[in-house]
Amino acid sequence: MNKTYILFDLDGTISDPKIGITSAVQYSLRSFGITVEDADTLTPFIGPPLRDSYKKFYGLNDTETENAVAKYREYFTETGLYQNTLYQGITTLLETLQGMGKQLIIATSNQERQVAAVCGVYYQVESV
């Protein structure tokens, strides 16, 4: 039997991570005395590696970047993760595809437990 594999990205395809990610970035930047009122200006943080974004957009050195990432994760793990919302209709789509025997794959740099929390169920997880 041939399987059909369908690959999805998590952030921006299955779910809208904007509030959780931008709020976590705001939280982390406050630890450096940087206040960002307009969270929309932080949307470039969605997608690329965090370390690269902190260096590129705020000129943080390696030590500062690691501290910023740690503060980001502190907020995101406790709160930001749960501010991530599935797009309307995505659950029905995924259930329909799975019911058709499709093998669904989510590609993301998020941790496995975060993916499970966002999707609301625990799927079989295979790390690559």
Buried (B, 14 or more C-beta within 10 A) or exposed (E): EEEEEBEBEBBEBBBBBBBBBBBBBBBBBEBBEEEBEEBEEBEEBBEEEBBEBBBEBBEBEEEBBEBBBEBBBBBBBEBBBEBBBBEEEBBEBBEEBEEEEBEBEBEBEBEBEBBBBBBEEEBEEEEE
